[in-house]
Structures are given as structure tokens and as C-alpha cells.
Amino acid sequence: MSRTESPAQRFVIHGALNLDSAAAHWTRWLSEGGRATVIDLSACSDIDSTGLASLRCMQASAQRAGRVLSISHLPERLQSLCSAHRVELPGEQRAVS
């Protein structure tokens, strides 16, 4: 699933981030994401619009805590969703195949 790697303050999403898994990732974010400054999607196997909304909620949560949260290893699918919904996510701006 997901975990925070404290040295780099990375919150790693493992597996899909979609309608079926978003609640579990959000629960993990609430317990482990308190110091994260980067969400790492390198191990994310799939993402849908619910996953995009989850990432936006994680960013809002971090912002309320006074942190800027960026996203690394954006999958091409996520970039397509961002374009379709006219949403920008801070982080890498190139697709990862």
C-alpha cells in the first residue's frame, strides 16, 4: 500500500490509487503522512479521477499543516487526467512510462 520514508519524507503510493483503494490510501495518509513533503508515485500501478481527487486532498491537508507537498514520478495517465480536469499538481512535469 503506502508508507512514509522518513529520511526523504516521502509518502509512497504502492499499487492502484483509484475508486477501490482511495479510502485505504487516505487512511494511511492520515496516520503516516504527517511529515511528508513528497508523494512518490513510482510504485503506483493505476490511477483514476478518484485518485487525482485523493492527491488533491493530501495536498490540501499538507497545506493546512504549513507544508508544500509535491508529487514525484507522475504517471502519464495522471498527467492526462490533470489535463482533462484542468488541474495542476506540483512536482515533476514529465510523464513516466
C-alpha positions in Angstrom: 0.0 0.0 0.0 1.7 3.2 1.1 4.3 4.2 3.6 6.3 7.2 4.6 10.1 7.0 4.3 11.2 9.4 7.0 14.7 10.3 5.7 13.4 11.7 2.5 9.9 12.4 3.9 8.3 10.5 1.1 4.9 9.1 1.1 5.0 6.2 -1.4 1.8 5.0 -3.0 2.0 1.3 -3.8 -0.5 -0.3 -6.2 -3.5 1.4 -7.6 -4.9 4.8 -6.4 -8.5 4.6 -7.6 -12.1 4.2 -6.5 -11.4 0.8 -5.0 -8.3 1.8 -3.0 -8.6 5.6 -2.3 -10.1 5.2 1.2 -7.3 2.9 2.3 -4.6 5.2 1.0 -6.3 8.2 2.7 -6.4 6.3 6.0 -2.7 5.5 5.6 -2.0 9.2 4.7 -3.7 10.3 7.9 -1.6 8.0 10.1 1.7 8.2 8.2 1.7 11.4 6.0 2.1 14.0 8.7 5.7 14.9 7.8 5.7 14.0 4.1 6.7 16.7 1.6 6.7 14.4 -1.4 4.2 11.8 -2.7 6.1 9.3 -4.7 4.0 7.6 -7.4 6.9 5.4 -8.8 5.1 2.3 -7.4 1.6 3.4 -8.4 0.2 0.9 -10.9 -3.0 2.7 -11.8 -4.8 6.0 -11.1 -8.2 7.4 -11.9 -10.1 10.6 -11.2 -10.8 9.4 -7.6 -7.0 9.0 -7.2 -6.5 12.5 -8.6 -9.0 13.8 -6.1 -7.2 11.9 -3.3 -3.9 13.5 -4.2 -5.5 17.0 -4.2 -6.9 16.2 -0.7 -3.5 15.1 0.5 -2.1 18.4 -0.8 -4.8 20.4 0.9 -4.1 18.6 4.2 -0.4 19.3 3.9 -1.0 22.9 3.1 -3.2 23.3 6.2 -0.3 22.0 8.2 2.0 24.5 6.6 3.8 22.2 4.2 4.1 22.2 0.5 3.6 18.8 -0.9 4.9 17.9 -4.3 4.4 14.7 -6.4 7.2 12.8 -8.0 7.1 10.1 -10.7 3.8 11.3 -12.3 2.4 8.5 -14.5 1.3 9.5 -17.9 -2.3 8.6 -17.0 -2.2 11.1 -14.2 -1.0 13.9 -16.5 -3.8 13.1 -18.9 -6.3 13.3 -16.0 -4.9 16.6 -14.9 -5.1 18.0 -18.4 -8.7 16.7 -18.8 -9.8 18.3 -15.5 -7.6 21.4 -15.9 -5.7 20.7 -12.6 -2.1 21.3 -11.9 -0.1 19.2 -9.4 3.2 20.5 -8.2 6.1 18.1 -8.9 7.7 16.6 -11.9 6.2 17.9 -15.2 7.2 15.0 -17.4 5.4 11.7 -17.9 6.9 8.4 -16.7 6.1 5.5 -19.0 
